[in-house]
Amino acid sequence: MERVFVDINNLKEFTSDVFQKLGVKKEFADITADVLVSADRRGIGSHGVQRLKRYVNDIKNGRILPNNGPQILKETPVSLLVDGQAGLGQVIGYLTMEKVIEKAKKSGMCFATVKNSNHYGIAAYYSMMAIPHNFIGISLTNAAPLVMPTFGKDMVFGTNPLSIAVPTENETPFVLDMATSTVPRGKLEVYRRMGKKIPKTWATDEHGNPTDDPDRVLKNLLERKGGGLLPLGGAEEEDGSHKGYGLAVVVDILSGILSGGAYGLYVYKEKHPNVCHFFGAINPEIFIPLEELKKNMDDYIRMLKNAPKRAGKDRIYIHGEKEYEKEQEHKEKVSVLKVVYEEMLNIAKEAGCEVELKVIG
């Protein structure tokens, strides 16, 4: 499907301008734009600017109260309980993780659980905030119920992604960023936009049968007709379905239940979605010297990457490596689907934006 290239800074400025024209204050608009564009830079288009329309609609219909920031309800030297006050998930995530890192600098570690937030974009954005401080970062979030439990027919919990980032010395930092479902909903949206069929291991139709039709699945998810996405591992225990299911439940416990917020079927049940997050930062020096951690991380990564390859494969990747390489490739410009670009122009026209989004060669 046809793609166009846009300048990174122009894309950020344009995206921020859209939010500002909707009444979002500049600081919050800039944060949200940076999170979205970062996803595109890392090659994760499913969570990039193609989601702009979703956030615009949720601001217009009152689901998101975009100028609300995080409110600390309870804290200790190593913990935070935060109310997102139905604000932009990107803003709630960024400002909460900043506070978590600040506390970790003083106490060695800090964890925060957040309720009453919204979709926050890529989980890795927040875990990676710890890397420049030489900390280990953790980021989890629950989500709208789109996934079926093992042996289930209807969706009960979200794609519930998790991310862990660990600093290194010379190797690319380890950055795990994964949904606990086989794929996130955004991947189906990408396939629908591209007119492609999905693998039958990704989702089921309203009767619980495997399907390769992304449009059918997305329509069923929207209208709550049944079926949904499959847990990591697919439909059967023999393929490890129960493991993805278990990981999703753990994310719901740490983010939703521990915060006193929504979990499972209760997420997106009311007008304000009550999406919940969990963040952490750990200073490795409360356990071992930083130099030792980085040396051992480099050694371990090389051990993995230099392992014998199976026939036809010439490279073993470490988590976050592909995304890092995409990020380096997209330092100045990034490609987006032409249909997404055109949709963004329509959004800007309706909002009365002043910043022009330009296609470059």
ChimeraX attribute file (.defattr): number of C-alpha atoms within 10 A of each C-alpha:
attribute: neighborCount
match mode: 1-to-1
recipient: residues
	/A:1	9
	/A:2	9
	/A:3	13
	/A:4	17
	/A:5	17
	/A:6	19
	/A:7	19
	/A:8	20
	/A:9	14
	/A:10	17
	/A:11	23
	/A:12	23
	/A:13	18
	/A:14	23
	/A:15	25
	/A:16	25
	/A:17	25
	/A:18	26
	/A:19	25
	/A:20	19
	/A:21	17
	/A:22	17
	/A:23	13
	/A:24	20
	/A:25	16
	/A:26	15
	/A:27	12
	/A:28	24
	/A:29	26
	/A:30	20
	/A:31	19
	/A:32	27
	/A:33	23
	/A:34	21
	/A:35	25
	/A:36	27
	/A:37	23
	/A:38	25
	/A:39	22
	/A:40	24
	/A:41	25
	/A:42	22
	/A:43	22
	/A:44	18
	/A:45	22
	/A:46	21
	/A:47	24
	/A:48	23
	/A:49	25
	/A:50	22
	/A:51	17
	/A:52	20
	/A:53	15
	/A:54	12
	/A:55	20
	/A:56	16
	/A:57	13
	/A:58	17
	/A:59	19
	/A:60	12
	/A:61	11
	/A:62	12
	/A:63	20
	/A:64	24
	/A:65	20
	/A:66	26
	/A:67	17
	/A:68	19
	/A:69	22
	/A:70	24
	/A:71	15
	/A:72	14
	/A:73	10
	/A:74	11
	/A:75	12
	/A:76	10
	/A:77	14
	/A:78	17
	/A:79	20
	/A:80	25
	/A:81	22
	/A:82	25
	/A:83	25
	/A:84	27
	/A:85	23
	/A:86	25
	/A:87	26
	/A:88	29
	/A:89	25
	/A:90	26
	/A:91	26
	/A:92	31
	/A:93	31
	/A:94	21
	/A:95	15
	/A:96	29
	/A:97	26
	/A:98	15
	/A:99	17
	/A:100	25
	/A:101	26
	/A:102	16
	/A:103	21
	/A:104	23
	/A:105	16
	/A:106	12
	/A:107	15
	/A:108	19
	/A:109	23
	/A:110	24
	/A:111	26
	/A:112	27
	/A:113	25
	/A:114	32
	/A:115	29
	/A:116	25
	/A:117	32
	/A:118	34
	/A:119	24
	/A:120	24
	/A:121	21
	/A:122	27
	/A:123	29
	/A:124	25
	/A:125	24
	/A:126	29
	/A:127	28
	/A:128	24
	/A:129	20
	/A:130	26
	/A:131	19
	/A:132	9
	/A:133	16
	/A:134	20
	/A:135	26
	/A:136	24
	/A:137	30
	/A:138	28
	/A:139	28
	/A:140	29
	/A:141	33
	/A:142	32
	/A:143	30
	/A:144	25
	/A:145	24
	/A:146	30
	/A:147	34
	/A:148	27
	/A:149	22
	/A:150	21
	/A:151	12
	/A:152	14
	/A:153	20
	/A:154	23
	/A:155	22
	/A:156	18
	/A:157	26
	/A:158	29
	/A:159	29
	/A:160	31
	/A:161	25
	/A:162	25
	/A:163	22
	/A:164	24
	/A:165	26
	/A:166	23
	/A:167	25
	/A:168	22
	/A:169	17
	/A:170	11
	/A:171	17
	/A:172	19
	/A:173	22
	/A:174	21
	/A:175	25
	/A:176	19
	/A:177	21
	/A:178	21
	/A:179	24
	/A:180	25
	/A:181	29
	/A:182	21
	/A:183	20
	/A:184	22
	/A:185	24
	/A:186	17
	/A:187	17
	/A:188	23
	/A:189	19
	/A:190	17
	/A:191	16
	/A:192	17
	/A:193	16
	/A:194	13
	/A:195	13
	/A:196	15
	/A:197	14
	/A:198	17
	/A:199	12
	/A:200	15
	/A:201	18
	/A:202	26
	/A:203	32
	/A:204	27
	/A:205	24
	/A:206	20
	/A:207	12
	/A:208	18
	/A:209	13
	/A:210	19
	/A:211	19
	/A:212	17
	/A:213	20
	/A:214	27
	/A:215	18
	/A:216	16
	/A:217	26
	/A:218	21
	/A:219	14
	/A:220	18
	/A:221	23
	/A:222	11
	/A:223	9
	/A:224	15
	/A:225	15
	/A:226	19
	/A:227	25
	/A:228	32
	/A:229	33
	/A:230	32
	/A:231	33
	/A:232	27
	/A:233	21
	/A:234	24
	/A:235	27
	/A:236	13
	/A:237	12
	/A:238	9
	/A:239	11
	/A:240	15
	/A:241	21
	/A:242	20
	/A:243	17
	/A:244	23
	/A:245	24
	/A:246	16
	/A:247	19
	/A:248	29
	/A:249	21
	/A:250	16
	/A:251	26
	/A:252	29
	/A:253	20
	/A:254	22
	/A:255	28
	/A:256	29
	/A:257	17
	/A:258	19
	/A:259	23
	/A:260	17
	/A:261	22
	/A:262	27
	/A:263	30
	/A:264	24
	/A:265	15
	/A:266	18
	/A:267	24
	/A:268	18
	/A:269	14
	/A:270	10
	/A:271	12
	/A:272	19
	/A:273	21
	/A:274	30
	/A:275	28
	/A:276	37
	/A:277	37
	/A:278	29
	/A:279	29
	/A:280	27
	/A:281	34
	/A:282	24
	/A:283	23
	/A:284	20
	/A:285	14
	/A:286	11
	/A:287	10
	/A:288	10
	/A:289	11
	/A:290	18
	/A:291	13
	/A:292	14
	/A:293	19
	/A:294	20
	/A:295	14
	/A:296	14
	/A:297	21
	/A:298	19
	/A:299	16
	/A:300	13
	/A:301	19
	/A:302	14
	/A:303	11
	/A:304	12
	/A:305	14
	/A:306	12
	/A:307	10
	/A:308	12
	/A:309	11
	/A:310	9
	/A:311	6
	/A:312	6
	/A:313	8
	/A:314	8
	/A:315	12
	/A:316	16
	/A:317	11
	/A:318	17
	/A:319	18
	/A:320	18
	/A:321	18
	/A:322	13
	/A:323	17
	/A:324	17
	/A:325	14
	/A:326	17
	/A:327	19
	/A:328	11
	/A:329	14
	/A:330	18
	/A:331	12
	/A:332	14
	/A:333	21
	/A:334	23
	/A:335	20
	/A:336	19
	/A:337	18
	/A:338	16
	/A:339	16
	/A:340	18
	/A:341	21
	/A:342	11
	/A:343	15
	/A:344	21
	/A:345	17
	/A:346	13
	/A:347	17
	/A:348	21
	/A:349	13
	/A:350	11
	/A:351	16
	/A:352	13
	/A:353	20
	/A:354	12
	/A:355	15
	/A:356	14
	/A:357	19
	/A:358	14
	/A:359	15
	/A:360	11
	/A:361	7
